């Protein structure tokens, strides 16, 4: 089985050959004005992501893929979710859900609006595409 690569970029999210026209910056800028975000901000961000996922369902994003990423923000989410650091970290949907629940309750999760936006995007992508886990690998560090 081929691993689909997940990238959550500023203005788009890609999974394999498919793409969503929404990224962490879009979510942070347009929906998550506060940290931690308000329930209404989260609800509006989720609705926007779900709209993009509905459009992408016909454009090459596969359901139930094996997913891997070297995305630093996803690695930060894994660490905040309590996944032990390593060269490969398995971030389950349950761990993402638990992190999301912590984000919604004061004092929220550590991190900034980018962290929160990436977490919401990751949660919705995993949930709607039936992704049980993401293998997070250590990617190249910026120089």
Buried (B, 14 or more C-beta within 10 A) or exposed (E): EEEBBBBBBEEBBBBBEBBBEBBBBBBBBBBBEEBBBEEEBBEBBBEBBEEBBEEBBEEEBBEEBBBBBBBBBBBBBBBBBEBEEEEEBEBBBEBBBEBBEBBEEEEBBEBEBBBBBBBBBBBBBBBBBEBEBBBBBEEEEEE
